[in-house]
Amino acid sequence: MLYIKKQTTKFAILSALLVALTGCAATEDSSSGSGSSSYVLKVSVSGLQQGKNIVLNSGQSTTENVFTENEALGITTDGTYSFGSFTSGTSYNISVRQQPVSQTCTVTSGEGTLSASTTIAVACTSESYTISGTVVGMLSGQSVTLQNNSGDNLTVSSNTSFSFTTKVASGATYLVTVLTQPTGQTCTPNLNSGVVSGNVTDVSIICSYTVYTVSGNVSGLSGTIVLQNNYGSDQTLTSDGSFSFRVASSAKYNVRVKTQPNGKCTVSNGSGTVSADVDNVSVGCWVLVDGGGSSTGVNKNSTYRADNVSLHAFDNNSKLYVSWSEISQYGSISQIRVKSYDNSTWSTIDGDSNNGINLIKSRNATNPSMSDNGTHLFSVWSEDNGAGKGLIRTAVYDNTTLSWDFQNNNFQALNNSTSRSANNPQLLNDNSSLYAIWSENNGTANQIRVKLFDNSTSWNLVDKIGDNTTGINKDTSKNAINPKLLNFNSGIYAAWSEDNGSASQIHVARYNNSSSWTFVDDNSSTGINKATGKNATYPTMAVLSTKLYLAWSETNADNRTQIRVKSYDGSSWSFVDGNNATKGINKDYTQNASYPQLVKVTDNSSSSKLYAVWLEENGNTQVRVAEFDGTSTWSFKDGDSFDGLNLNTAKITGKPSAAAYLNKLIVAWSETNSLGVPQIRVAKSPF
């Protein structure tokens, strides 16, 4: 801004006279000689902000208060500016006539008398202001670190006001941001940026819980499923797909199934505390592989009663076999039926007639069990002899002729005495050696008998050489029932339930491959029971890693049967069911539980887990499934609700069977359909 007005006549005449007198010797800067000299008066301006104006006064104003170009300068940017030439001895007083907006300009040594050309320094500085505000909503014990313009770090530890240490020049910008957040919260700046023209006091930092996503996928769904998190925020899915819930940081989440579809669904990685987005929750649903109909399973005839199911995987695990007892055309006569499953289709391999594989079709046959000798599938069962006595029958399936051949000489039963009743048989393959075990009455008590197949036609006793009247019982004068066989540590182990005069005990013995047996249950009359004065029955065994696991059903002090589990490391037994006197691994320890099954399943990553399957009451009977963590904890994998795996939880179920097939757990059971007829149901796990 340059102020220029008409010069006075006096000043013009004087200037002309000085030039005429001095001639060429006079310059803008100085002159020498006998005459007067003139000098230039300048100012050097620094610090003036772009777009700002300053007006400087030389002190040479007229009495009329009219400024000439030599008396006032309007300046818009830093630089050196001249007021003009003045006669030596001229006095000057440089001052700021008009300050720039939001700046203060200071003249240094601005007053004097010209005796040489002079440059006066004018330094401009900006006014500075504070940036301040408040923090609200932050949890006690937390802190937030703020920044202004990416620096000047300021930590605030409570809901209070704050002010940055470094002021900001007027006209400059400010930007308040959050450098570090408090734990479990997100603090958001508001009114946090602008151009400074005065003290800024209205910046607000609003803190709230950080909200994360808890998400996952549903697979294997058939029907409709309703999911919940923390018993709220229902989400309904009718097909496989993703789901998500919003959860505040540091809060717990618990994804569960509120409403189950037909194939029960189980949640994995469904609980925890949120500290970041969770995306690994999975809901896998059991898939019915028996046809899936509400009234039919794998029965030969859905109008006939079916129960006593048994599963076995064979043919390099390429096929799954199921056998069961089913009423036939003979009315009350039950037949042993067999089907195979190739992961898509069931095929009947028992002749597909009204009869099963019984030796005598008009005789009742029950309690089938299957195994193999490495090349062929074998079946064993108890068949009535016509006089109410159970005979142990065994047959082998010929993969070429697709027929069953009986493996007893002259069709003789496996019984030690065919005049005595025998039942509850089981087969075991040990390195292509096939063993059979069963309970047989000797006229006094039921004995546990064991035979070994010679892979031809003969079965030979391996329980008590030279004494065919007794088996491997702890006390041969007492009844022993429900035997099971398993190979562990290069040996054959047998477990059974045996009466000791006051209660039934679980006994375990090891076969030494020399027709002798050694007890490994502390060699007393009390077996491995939790409570030696309570009944224990239905033992089952499996091997996981370096330990043998044994489960059974045992009555507690409240006269409710519990599923108890122990592990054996080759020398000692340890409870792995909580070791509580009242509780086993039941879903509800106030209800009865029975018929346990233990199965090891190796998944696609070659990781093996142990599963327990059993029958438990809840008003009706439910099929329960639980997974062992390898230490002591069991988690339910059947939906983890009041109901179990049943297709229809209001219907009665019979004892289950379980097997590992194609890296999945397969469970079969007998369940009453809408017509009141028990059907064989089969389901495949999602894990």
DOBARO-959237 format. One record per residue: residue in three letters; x, y, z of N, C-alpha, C in turn. Coordinates in steps of 0.1 Angstrom, whole numbers, plus 5000, padded with zeros to 4 digits. Each point is the difference from the previous one (the first is absolute). Layout:
# residues N
AlaXYZXYZXYZ ...
//
This chain:
# residues 687
Met500849885000499250125000500950125000 Leu500150074989500950124998499150125000 Tyr500350095009499350135001500850104992 Ile499550064989500750104992499150124999 Lys500550125004499350134999500950104993 Lys499450114995500850114993501050065009 Gln501350014995501050065008499850155002 Thr500550055011499950155002501050074991 Thr499650124996500850094991501450025006 Lys500050035013501250025007501049894998 Phe499649885003500849894999500549984986 Ala499250024990500449994986501150104996 Ile499750125004501050114997501449975006 Leu499949955013501249975007500849894993 Ser499349904996500649884993500650044987 Ala499350094993500650044987501250095002 Leu500050085010501150085003501249925004 Leu499849905008501149915004500649934989 Val499249964990500649934989500850094991 Ala499450124998500750104992501450045006 Leu500050025013501250045007501149895000 Thr499649875001500949905002500449934987 Gly499150024990500349944987500049855001 Cys500949944992500149864999500749945012 Ala500550085008500749945012499049955010 Ala498750055000499049965010499449864995 Thr499949915010499449864997498949985010 Glu499349884998498949975009500549965013 Asp501349945000500549965013500750115008 Ser500850084994500750105007500750104990 Ser500550115005500750104992501150055009 Ser501150054994501150065007500450134994 Gly500750085007500550124995499550115009 Ser500050124995499650115008498550025002 Gly499249934992498550025001499549895009 Ser498650015001499349905008499949874994 Ser499849895008499949864995498649955003 Ser499649904992498749935002500249855002 Tyr499249945008500149865003498749934999 Val500149874998498849914998499649945014 Leu498750015002499549945013499149884996 Lys500549885005499349884996499549925013 Val499149914997499649905011500149864994 Ser500449915009500149854996499049935009 Val498949954993498949945007500249845000 Ser499849945011500149855001498849955009 Gly499649884997499049935008498650034997 Leu499850084989498650044997499349884993 Gln498949955005499349894995499450044986 Gln499949904992499450014987498650055001 Gly499750104992498750065000499750115010 Lys501050025009499950105010500550144995 Asn499650115006500450134996500650085012 Ile501150074998500550095010500250144994 Val499750115007500250134996501150075009 Leu501150044994501150065008500050154997 Asn500350085011500050144999501550055002 Ser500550094991501350055001500250115010 Gly498950065005500150125009500150134992 Gln499850004987500150124992498650054996 Ser499149995008498650054997500050155000 Thr499150054991499850154999499050045011 Thr500050135001499050065009498649974997 Glu499849984986498749974996499649855002 Asn501049925006499849865002499749924987 Val500750054990499949934987501349934997 Phe500049884997501249924998500450004986 Thr501350004998500649994987500649864999 Glu500549964988500649874999501349995008 Asn500550125004501250005008499750005015 Glu498850005003499650015014499349875005 Ala499449924991499349885005500149894989 Leu500149875005500149894991499049895004 Gly499349964990499149885002500749874995 Ile500249905009500849894996499249875002 Thr500149914990499249875000500949885001 Thr501350015000500849885000501450045005 Asp500749905005501450035005500850064989 Gly501050085004500950064991500650135004 Thr500850074992500650135003499350114992 Tyr499650105006499250114994500650135003 Ser499950104991500650135002498950115002 Phe500350095010499250115001500450114990 Gly501250004995500550104991501350065005 Ser500550104993501350075004499650135008 Phe500950025010499850125008501350065003 Thr499950135003501250085002500649965013 Ser501450004999500749975012499650085012 Gly499849945011499650075012498550005002 Thr499349944990498549985001499849905011 Ser499150045009499649915011498949904995 Tyr500049895006498949904996499649925013 Asn498849954999499549925011499049894994 Ile500649894997499249894993499149945011 Ser498749994996499049945009499049924992 Val499349925007498949924994498750085001 Arg499650044988498850075000498849915001 Gln500149884994498949905000500649865001 Gln499749935010500549865002499249904991 Pro500749904996499349894993499149935009 Val498949944995499149935008500649885006 Ser499849995014500549895008501649995000 Gln500650114996501550005002500450135006 Thr501249995006500650125006501450034994 Cys500150114993501350044994500750105009 Thr501349985002500850085008501150064993 Val500250145001501150074994501250015009 Thr501149964995501250015008500950124996 Ser500350095010500850124998499450084988 Gly498750035001499350064990500150165000 Glu500750055010500050155001501550054999 Gly500250114992501350064999500150114990 Thr501350044997500250104990500949944989 Leu499650034988500849944989501350064999 Ser501049925000501450044997500649904989 Ala499249914997500449904990498749934996 Ser500149934989498849914996499849905011 Thr498749985004499749925012498949904997 Thr500249885005498949904999499649965014 Ile498750025002499449975013499349865000 Ala500349925010499449865001498650015006 Val499049944993498749985005499749855000 Ala499849955013499849855001498549985005 Cys499449924992498649975003499849865007 Thr499349995010499749875006498549985002 Ser499749874999498549975001499649985015 Glu498850035002499449975013499749855001 Ser500349945012499849865002498849985010 Tyr499349884998498949975008500049865005 Thr499349975011500049865005498949924993 Ile500349875000499049904995499649915011 Ser498850005004499549935012498649944998 Gly499649925009498749934999499849915012 Thr499149904998499649915011500049864995 Val500349905009499849864998498849955008 Val499149934994498849955006499849854997 Gly499549925009499649864997501149905002 Met501250045005501149915001499849925014 Leu500349874999499849925012501150035010 Ser499749985013500950025011501349914998 Gly501150065003501349934999500649994986 Gln499350064990500550004987500650144996 Ser500750014989500550124995500050014985 Val500150124995500050024985501150104997 Thr500849984990501050094995499650074988 Leu500050145001499650084989501250074993 Gln499850044988501050084993499350124993 Asn500850114998499550114992501050014989 Asn499550004988500850014988501249905000 Ser499649875004501049895000501150025010 Gly499850075010501150025010499450055013 Asp500950055008499550065013499249905008 Asn500549885002499349895006499550045014 Leu498749965003499450045012499249885005 Thr500349945012499349895006499050055010 Val498849964999498950035009499549885007 Ser500050005013499749885007498650005007 Ser499250094997498650015006499150084992 Asn498850005003499050084993500150155005 Thr500850084993500350135004500350094988 Ser500450135003500450094990501549984997 Phe500450044988501449994996500450124992 Ser501350035000500550114992501449964995 Phe500350014987501349974995501050105004 Thr501249965003501150095005500450104989 Thr500149964988500550084989498850084994 Lys500150145000499050084994500150004985 Val499050044993499950004986499850144995 Ala500950044991499950144994498750034994 Ser499650125002498750044993500249984985 Gly498949954994500049984986500549864996 Ala500649935009500549874997498849905003 Thr500249884995499049905002500349915012 Tyr499049945006500249905010499249874997 Leu500549895005499349874998500349915011 Val499049985009500149925012499649854996 Thr500949915003499849864997500349915012 Val499649875000500349915010501249914996 Leu501050005008501249924997499849865005 Thr499749985013499849875006498650005007 Gln499349894998498649995005500149935014 Pro499050035009499949935012499649854997 Thr500449915009499649864999498549984999 Gly499649934990498649974999499150114996 Gln500550124996499250114996500650064988 Thr499150084993500450084989499650145003 Cys501050095000499850145002500050084987 Thr499050084997499850074987500050155002 Pro500950074993500150145002498850074992 Asn499550115006499050084994500450145000 Leu499650084990500450154999501550015002 Asn500749914993501449995003500950064989 Ser499550084991500950064990499450144996 Gly500950084994499750134996501250094998 Val499750134998501050114999499950085013 Val501250025006500150075013499850154998 Ser499150065007499850145001499850055014 Gly500149915009499950035014500149875008 Asn499950015013500149875008498949914996 Val500449874997499049894997499749935013 Thr498749995003499649945013499049894998 Asp499549974988498949914999500349874994 Val501349965000500349864995499449905010 Ser499349904995499549895009500549874996 Ile500449925009500549864998498949915007 Ile499249934992498949925005500449854999 Cys500149945012500449865001498849915002 Ser500149884993498949905002500649874998 Tyr499349895004500549874998500349974985 Thr501149934998500349964986499149884997 Val499350004989499149904996500749914989 Tyr500149875003500649914990498949904995 Thr500449944989499149904994500449865004 Val499149925004500149865003499349934989 Ser500749924992499449954988500449854997 Gly499449944991500349864996499149954990 Asn500049874998499249944989499349885006 Val498849974993499349885003500149904988 Ser500349885003500249894990499149885003 Gly499649934990499349885002498550025004 Leu499550124998498750035005498949944992 Ser499049935006498849954994498850055008 Gly499350104995498950055008500350145004 Thr499550045011500250145005500750005014 Ile501050095001500750015013499950155004 Val499850015013500050145007501250015009 Leu500950094997501250025008499850125010 Gln500650005011500050115010501450025004 Asn500250135004501250035008499650065013 Asn500549945011499750055013498550005002 Tyr499349914995498549985001499350124995 Gly500550064989499350114993500450014986 Ser499550104993500450034986499849874991 Asp498849955000499749884992500450024985 Gln500649904994500249994986499549874995 Thr499250004989499449884995500649974986 Leu500449884998500649954987499249884996 Thr499849994987499349894994500949924990 Ser501250054999501049934991501450035005 Asp501049934996501350025003500450154997 Gly500850065009500450144997500650065012 Ser500250134999500750075011499150075009 Phe500550045012499250075010501050095007 Ser499550105007500950095008499250075011 Phe500650035011499550075011500950125003 Arg499550105006500850125004500149995016 Val501350015004500349985014501050115004 Ala499850065012500950115005501349935005 Ser501150084998501349955005499949975015 Ser500849905003500149955014498849935005 Ala498949994992498849935003500249854996 Lys499249925007500049864997499049974989 Tyr500349904992499049954990499849855002 Asn498849964997499649865001499049974989 Val500549954989499149974988499549865003 Arg498649994999499449875003498849984990 Val499649884999498849974992498850015008 Lys499150094997498850025007498949894995 Thr499949994987499149904994500849914991 Gln499949875003500749904992499249964987 Pro500749974989499449934989499949855002 Asn499649934990499949855002501349945003 Gly501050044993501449955003500650105010 Lys500249955012500550095011501350074996 Cys500150135004501250084997500850035012 Thr501350004999500850035011500950114997 Val500350085010500850134998501549975005 Ser500950044991501449995004500650155000 Asn500950025010500650135002498950115003 Gly499049965007498850095001500050095012 Ser501049995009500050085012501450065002 Gly500050115007501350075004499750145004 Thr501150085000499950145003500650084988 Val499350104996500350074988501150105003 Ser501150004991501050105000500450044986 Ala499349944991500250034985498949924993 Asp499950024987499049934992500349855002 Val498949935001500049855001499449944988 Asp500749924992499449954988500149854998 Asn500349935011500249854999498949925007 Val498950065003498949925006499449924989 Ser499849875002499449914991498849935006 Val499049984992498849925004499949894990 Gly500349885004499949884992498849925004 Cys499349954990498849935003500249854996 Trp499549925009499949854997499149984988 Val500549914992499249974988499549865001 Leu498749984999499449874999500349934987 Val500649895001500449924988499249874998 Asp498950005006499149895000498850024991 Gly500050104992498950044992499450135004 Gly500150025013499650135006498550015002 Gly499249904996498550015002499650005014 Ser498950065003499650015014499549865005 Ser499649914992499449875004500949884997 Thr501050024992500849884996501550035002 Gly500649895004501550005001500649914989 Val500949915004500549914991499449865001 Asn498949995008499349885001499749934987 Lys499949875000499549934988498550034998 Asn499350015011498650034999499650095011 Ser499650134997499750105010498949975009 Thr499249894997498949975009500449895010 Tyr501349964999500549895009501050075011 Arg499949955012500950045010501449974997 Ala500950105003501549984998500750055012 Asp501049935005500850055011501449925000 Asn500750025011501349935002500950034988 Val500350134997500850034988501449995003 Ser500849974990501549995001500650064987 Leu501150085001500750064989501449944999 His500550004988501449964998500550054986 Ala501250075000500650054988501149904995 Phe500049984987500949894995500350044985 Asp500749914994500550014986500850134999 Asn501150015008500850125000499250125003 Asn499049985009499150115004499250064988 Ser499949924989499250054989498549985002 Lys499749905008498649975003499749995014 Leu498850045003499449995014498949894999 Tyr500149925011499049895001499150025012 Val498849984999499050005011499349875000 Ser499949955012499149885002499150025012 Trp498949945000499050025011499049885000 Ser499249995010499049905002498650064996 Glu499349934991498750064995499049884999 Ile498850035004498949914999499749974986 Ser499849874997499849954986498649964998 Gln499849934989498749954996499449895010 Tyr500949955008499649905010499350075012 Gly499850124999499250075011501050055011 Ser500149925010500850045011501549964999 Ile500349934989501449954997500950124995 Ser501150025006500950104995501249944992 Gln500350074990501149964991501250105001 Ile501149954997501250094999500150054986 Arg499850144999500150064987501350084999 Val500550014987501350064998499950094987 Lys500650125001500150094989501450065000 Ser500450044988501350074998499750144995 Tyr500950095003499950144996501350054994 Asp499950074988501250044993500150155000 Asn499550075010499950145002499050074992 Ser499249924993498950064992498849915000 Thr500249874998498949904998500149895010 Trp498949955005499949885008499649884991 Ser500749895002499749884993499849885009 Thr498949934998499749885008501049894996 Ile500649945010500949894998499649875008 Asp498849995003499549895008499049914993 Gly500050024986499149924992498850074995 Asp499750125007498950084997498749934999 Ser499849915009498749935000499350035013 Asn499049935004499450035012500849945012 Asn501049924996500949955011501450074999 Gly500749995011501350055001501049904998 Ile501150005008501149914998499949895011 Asn498949995008499949895010500349874994 Leu500649915008500249864995498649944999 Ile499250015010498649954999499150125000 Lys499350024989499250124998498850015009 Ser499649895005498850005009500450025015 Arg501250035002500550015014500450155003 Asn499750045012500450145004501550024999 Ala500450114995501450035000500250155005 Thr500950025009500250145006501550035002 Asn500250125004501350055004501249974990 Pro499850054988501149984990501250085003 Ser501249964996501250075000500849974988 Met500850094995500849984988501450045002 Ser500949934992501450044999500549944987 Asp501349994999500749944988501349945004 Asn500549924991501349945002501150054990 Gly499750124995500950074991499649984985 Thr499249894997499649984987498549984998 His499349955011498649974999499350065012 Leu498750034997499150055010499449885008 Phe500050005013499449905008498950065009 Ser499049925002498950035009499849905011 Val499650045012499749905010498850055007 Trp499249915005498750035007499649885009 Ser499050035008499449905008498649954994 Glu499949874998498849954993499449895009 Asp498750005001499349915008500149864994 Asn500149905009500249864996498749934999 Gly498950065002498749945000499549975013 Ala500950005010499649965014500350125009 Gly500150124995500250125008501450025004 Lys501049934994501450015003500650084988 Gly500950095004500750084990501349934995 Leu500149994987501249944994500850114992 Ile501350005002500850104993500349954986 Arg499450084990500349964987500950104993 Thr500849964991500950094993500049964985 Ala500150104991500049984986501050114994 Val500549964988500950094992499350044987 Tyr500250124996499450054987501049984989 Asp499649934990500849974988499950114990 Asn501050084998499950114991499849964985 Thr500449884997499849954986498649954998 Thr499549915008498749944999498950095006 Leu500450105007499150095007499049935009 Ser500549905007499249925009500749975013 Trp499349955010500649985013500249855002 Asp501249965005500349875003500249985015 Phe499549905005500249985015501349935002 Gln500750055011501349965003500249905011 Asn498949935003500149905011500049864993 Asn500849915005500049874995498649945002 Asn499549954989498649945001499050095005 Phe500250134998499150105004499850015015 Gln501049955007500050015015500250145004 Ala499450035012500150135005501450025007 Leu500450125003501250035007500049955015 Asn498849995005499949965014501049895004 Asn500550025013500749885005499149885002 Ser498750035004499049905002498750054993 Thr499649934989498850044993498849985008 Ser500149935011498849985008499850115010 Arg501050095000499950125009499750134992 Ser499450095006499750124994501250104999 Ala500150074989501150094998499550134993 Asn500550115004499650134993501050105001 Asn499750124995500850124999501449974994 Pro500149954988501349974994500650134994 Gln501350004998500750104994501249954993 Leu500450054988501149964992501150115001 Leu501349964999501150094999501049954991 Asn500550094991501149974991501350055006 Asp500949915003501450045005501049944990 Asn500550104992501049964990499649884992 Ser498850004995499549904991499649875008 Ser500150005013499549905008498750045006 Leu499049914998498650035004499749935013 Tyr499650085010499649955013498550035002 Ala499349915007498650015004499949995015 Ile499250085006499850005015498550005002 Trp499549945011498649995003499849965014 Ser498850005005499649965013499249874999 Glu500449895007499449874999499849945014 Asn498849955002499649945012500649855001 Asn500649975011500649865002499249925009 Gly498850045003499149925009500050065014 Thr501150085003500150075013499950154999 Ala500850054990500150144998500450034986 Asn499850124996500550054986501550025000 Gln500749944991501450014998500450084988 Ile501150075001500550074988500949914992 Arg499549974988500749904991500750084989 Val501149954995500850064989500549894991 Lys499850024987500549904990500850084989 Leu500949934994500950054989499749924988 Phe499850084988499749934988501349974993 Asp500049884994501249954993500150054985 Asn499150094996499950054987499749894990 Ser499449895005499549904991498549975003 Thr499849905009498749975005499949985015 Ser501150005007500049965014500250125009 Trp499350005011500150095011500549935012 Asn501050055007500649935011500050095013 Leu499749945011499950075013501450055004 Val500150125004501250065005499850065014 Asp499149955007499650065013500549925012 Lys499849875000500549915011500449874994 Ile501349984997500449874994499849895011 Gly499449904995499849885009498850015009 Asp499350115000498850015008499050074992 Asn499149924993499050064992498850045007 Thr499949995013498850045007500150145005 Thr501150065000500150145005500750084989 Gly499750135001500750104991501050085007 Ile500150134997501050085006499550095011 Asn498849965006499450075011501050025011 Lys499950115008500750025012499649895010 Asp498749985001499549905009499049914991 Thr500449884997499349924991498649965006 Ser499850025013498749975006499050114999 Lys500550124994499150114999499750034985 Asn498850064998499650044987500950114994 Ala500349984987500850104992499350024987 Ile499850134996499250034988500650124993 Asn499550024988500350124991501550024998 Pro500749894995501450024997500450084988 Lys501250055000500550084989501549964998 Leu500550014988501449974997500650124993 Leu501350025002500850114994501549975000 Asn500750044989501449985000500750135004 Phe501049985009500750125006501449955005 Asn501050084996501449975004500349854997 Ser499749974987500449864995499349895008 Gly498950035006499349895007498550014998 Ile499349905004498550004999499550025014 Tyr499150105002499450045012498549965000 Ala499549955011498649965001499550085012 Ala498850064999499350065011498649955000 Trp499549995013498649945001499550055014 Ser498749975002499350035012499849875008 Glu500550005013499949875007499550035014 Asp499049915005499550015013501049965010 Asn500150075012500949955010499249975013 Gly498749974999499249975011499250115006 Ser500550134998499350115005499750104988 Ala500850014990499850094989500949954988 Ser499650044988500749974989501250094998 Gln501249954996501250074999500549994986 Ile500850104995500650004987501449945002 His500249894994501349935000500750014987 Val501450005000500850014988501149905001 Ala500249924989501149915000500750004986 Arg501349975001500850004988500449864996 Tyr499949974986500449874995501450004997 Asn500749905004501550004999500549914988 Asn499049974991500349934988500649865002 Ser499749955012500449865004498849935007 Ser498850044996498849955006499950035015 Ser500750105005499850055014499750145000 Trp499350045011499450135002500550065013 Thr500450135000500450075012499150125002 Phe499550015013499250115003500850135001 Val499450114995500750135000499150105007 Asp499149955009499050095006500250015015 Asp501249985005500549995014499949865006 Asn499549914992499949865004499349975013 Ser498950085002499249985011498549974996 Ser499249995009498649964996499250134997 Thr500650115001499250134998500250064986 Gly500949954992500250064987500450145000 Ile499550084989500550144999498850095003 Asn498949965006498950085003500450135007 Lys499250104998500150125009499549975014 Ala498949945001499449965013499949854999 Thr500849935008500049854999498849945006 Gly499150075007498849955005498850024990 Lys500350064988498950034991500249914987 Asn498949984993500149924988500650084989 Ala500849924992500650064988499949904989 Thr499750054988499749914989500350074987 Tyr499949934989500150054986501450064998 Pro501149935002501350064997500250024985 Thr500850094996500550034987501450055000 Met500849974990501450055000500450064986 Ala501050095001500650054988501450055004 Val500950014990501350045002500250144994 Leu500650095007500450134995501450035005 Ser500950034990501450025003500649885007 Thr500550025012500749895007499249955011 Lys498750025000499249965011498749924996 Leu499649915008498849934998498950075009 Tyr498850034994498950065007498949905001 Leu499450005012498949915002498850085007 Ala498849984994498850075005499049895004 Trp499250045009498949915004498950085007 Ser498949935003498950065007500049955014 Glu499950095010500149975014499050085008 Thr499349935009499150065009500650095011 Asn499550125002500650095010499249995013 Ala500450095009499349995013498550045000 Asp499650074989498650034998499349904992 Asn500749884998499449894992499650054986 Arg500950084994499950044986501349954993 Thr499849954988501249944993500750114993 Gln501350005002500950104994501049944990 Ile500550074990501049954992501450045006 Arg500749905004501350025006501149974990 Val501150065001501149984990501450005008 Lys500849904997501449995005500949984988 Ser501350045003501149984990501049905007 Tyr500749934991501049905005501250024992 Asp501250025006501250034993500949885000 Gly499549885003500849885000500449965014 Ser499850095010500349965014499050055010 Ser499350114997499050055010498850064993 Trp498950015008498850054995499750145006 Ser499550094992499650135004498750044995 Phe499250075009498750054995500250124991 Val499250004989500150124991498550054998 Asp499249995010498650044999499750105010 Gly501050065006499850095011500249945014 Asn500049875001500349935012499050045012 Asn498850044996499050045010499249885004 Ala499749995013499349885005498649994994 Thr499450114997498650004995499950014985 Lys500950074994499950034986501049934991 Gly499649964989500949954989500050104989 Ile499949964988500050104989498650024994 Asn499049955007498650034996499750144997 Lys499150024991499450144998499350045013 Asp499249925005499350025013500249895009 Tyr500850025011500449905009498849955009 Thr498950074999498849955007499249904992 Gln500449984988499349904991500949884998 Asn499349894996500749884997500750004987 Ala501249944999500749994987500649864999 Ser500049954988500449864998500649984986 Tyr500449884997500549954987501150094994 Pro501050035007501150094995500749934988 Gln500550084991500949964989501250105000 Leu501249954999501250084998500649984986 Val500350114993500549994986501150104998 Lys501149964994501050094996499850044985 Val500050134997499950054987501250084996 Thr500649964989501150084994499550084989 Asp500250145001499550094990501050014988 Asn499750094991500850014987501450055003 Ser500250065011501350055004500849905008 Ser499549885001500649895008500050035015 Ser499150095004499950025014498849915005 Ser500349935011499049915006499450055012 Lys498749975002499250045011499249885005 Leu499650015013499249895006498650055002 Tyr499049924996498650045002499349895008 Ala499150055008499149915007498650024995 Val499349894998498649994996499249925010 Trp498950055004499249925010498550044999 Leu499249935008498650025001499750065013 Glu499250115000499750075013498550055000 Glu499449985011498650045002499950155002 Asn498950064995499650145003498550015000 Gly499449905004498549984998499849904990 Asn500850004989500149904990501549965000 Thr500449924991501449964999500650074988 Gln501250065003500750074990501449944997 Val500450014988501449964996500950125002 Arg501049995009500950105004501449974994 Val500750114996501349994994500950105007 Ala501249965005500950105006501449974995 Glu500850114999501449994996501050025011 Phe501049925001501050015010501250094996 Asp500450095009501150094997501449945002 Gly500149875004501349945002500550015014 Thr499350085008500450025014499049955010 Ser498950075001498949975009498750054997 Thr499950094990498850074997499349944988 Trp498649995001499249954989499050114996 Ser499950024987499150104995499049944990 Phe498850045001498949934993500050044985 Lys499849904991500050024986498749964994 Asp498950005007498749954996499050114999 Gly500550135001499150115001500150075013 Asp500549925010500350065014498750065006 Ser498949944997498750055006499449905009 Phe498850025004499349915008499849874992 Asp499850014987499849884991501449964994 Gly500049874996501249954994499949994985 Leu500649894995500249994985498749954993 Asn499049965008498849944994499450084988 Leu499549934991499250074989498850065006 Asn499349925008498850055008500249985014 Thr500350115007500450005014498949955009 Ala498750004995498949955008499849855000 Lys500949934992499849864998501149925007 Ile499749885003500949915008501149954990 Thr501249995006501149954992500649875007 Gly500649924992500749895005501550025000 Lys500749905005501550015002500750044987 Pro500950095001500750054988501349914997 Ser500550024987501349954996500750114993 Ala501350005000500850104994501349944994 Ala500450074989501249964993500650124993 Ala501349994997500750104992500049964985 Tyr499650094992499949974985500350124992 Leu501049994992500450114991500250135008 Asn500849985011500450125009498850065007 Lys498849945000498950055007499549905010 Leu499350055010499349915010498649974995 Ile499749874999498749954996499349945012 Val498850045002499249955012498749944994 Ala499749885005498749944997499349975012 Trp498750004999499149975012498649954995 Ser499349955009498649964998499150115005 Glu499150054992499150115004498649974995 Thr499050015009498649984997499550114990 Asn499449964989499550104991498550045003 Ser499450084991498750055003498949895001 Leu500449884994499149895001500249915012 Gly500950045008500349925012500949884998 Val500750004988500949894996501450045001 Pro500949935007501450045001500749984986 Gln500750114996500850004988501550015003 Ile500849954991501550035002500350134993 Arg500450095008500550134995501550015000 Val500650074990501450014999500350154996 Ala501050065007500350144998501650015000 Lys500450094991501450034999500450145006 Ser501150005008500350125007500650114990 Pro499950125005500650114992501550025003 Phe500549925009501450025004500849874998 
//
